Amino acid sequence: MPPRLPPVLLLPTLLLPLALTGCDGVRRAVAVPAHFTSHQICSAVFVGGLDADTFFAQGVTPQIRPGGALTRYEVDRAKGTVTTHFAGLVESTAVYEGPAGCRVLTAEDPPSGPRVPLPPATPPLLPAIAGPAVVTPTDPALTAALDRAFAEPDGAARRWTKAVVILREGKLVAERYAPGVGIDTPLIGWSMTKSVTNALIGILVRRGELTVDQRLEVPAWDHDVRRDITVDSLLRMTSGLDFGQSLTADWTSMADPTTQMVYARADMAAMAESAPAKAAPGQAWTYSNGNTLLLSRLIKQRTGGGGADVLAFAHRELFDPLGMEHATLELDATGTPIGSSHMWATARDWARFGQLFLDDGVVGGRRLLPEGWVDYSARLTPGSEDCGYGAGFWTNRAGPDTDKGGAAARRVRAGMPADSFMARGNQGQSIVIIPSAHLVIVRLGMSYLPEGDILALERLVADAVAAFK
């Protein structure tokens, strides 16, 4: 645990950026470090089976700095809880809810929580991608690529790569894990979860229960431009809602409404729904977790209306067919999936998910995603050129704008194939899907280098592609 420092030395630094948010905003913002710590340590211990102190040091403290020195947590394994105290001001408790993962208990919680059972798993539609042992690459080029992916850079910023998995034509050809992590260790995907939300929406579209052009039918939006928000505009982050941004994740984002939504609200989608319009739908691109939480609530509504319903749907229609045996999609207090950021799965599970998109949404001869869904998801969203975003995925498919710069063009110049696209999350969580090379590359870890160590990911992809030429 970190040494205790006098709170008076750090509180002014923490609270000054929050002064303009109002009393309620300050109260919620100050609670974020405690809620964040409780939730993430709870999930790491009870979902991932990870060491609490190591995860706190690597996965929590750097994200709430300088608040880490003011934070104390206690794990109660008998009760399945983690309780955190922050600066003597806030106490937070997160509880493990079995198949629903962990959630923070708040005063807004309904009388009963979302503890849910899962139906028996159905057999996967494909054989295992590998046996029970770690697959060590036989190609020296792949071994060198893994060495580089796990090497720590010079300087203070850490890479902390935890797992790399490489699939070639659906078969695992190389993998490596950090100490304390193995084949069966679930790891958080952060915003890779948005791509899972994309897949669940796609399944509903294939079943004829949704269309991407469909409006959300929120009564509170009936009399302003928000009434024109569609499934597509939420997937593409062009809803126009004035609801913060989710591109950065550190202590300075405590005042951002999307951060408070995930860590200080019981009903996350309701908070997103209340956001005013900043622009007409389709007119401006802003990457915000609120968009995906609204889609998450829509999925829950269309699959039965409860937490048990939505998890049964996700497992029956997506996780089980793919053979994702260790996927945990966490819920908020209302039973809505935290589809913006909170799914845990093993590196092999994440690779299986990527393989679904490499195979155009078909697994074992059964179409899970609508025809054309993969290309729709990977198509660049106008206005996102500086980042290169599609519909729930980051994309390198810049099309005619490749010569005009932008993030996609830069990634292609760095060695990523022009047809590749990615699920990406905070701290460098990545699934890179490369149809032209028949490759799926997964990297998981806790990177604090720029853009989640995007330069190392580009190098890993370039190395893997070159190894099969």
Secondary structure, DSSP 8 states (H G I E B T S, - for coil): ------HHHHHHHHHGGGGGGHHHHHHHHHHHHHHHHHHHHHIIIIIS---HHHHIIIIIHHHHTTGGGGEEEEEETTTTEEEEEETTTEEEEEEE-GGG-EEE--TT--SS------------SS--SS-SS----SSHHHHHHHHHHH---SSS----EEEEEEEETTEEEEEEE-TT--TT--EE-TTHHHHHHHHHHHHHHHTTS--TT-B---GGGTTSGGGG-BHHHHHTT-S-B-----S--SGGGGGSHHHHHHHH-SSHHHHHHT--BSS-TTS-----HHHHHHHHHHHHHHTTSSHHHHHHHHIIIIIHHHT-TT-EE-B-TTS-B-TTT-EEE-HHHHHHHHHHHHTTTEETTEE-S-TTHHHHHHS--TT-TTT-B-SSSEE---GGGGGG-SHHHHHHHTT--TT-EEEEEGGGEEEEEEGGGTEEEEEEE---SHHHHHHHHHHHHHHHHHHT-
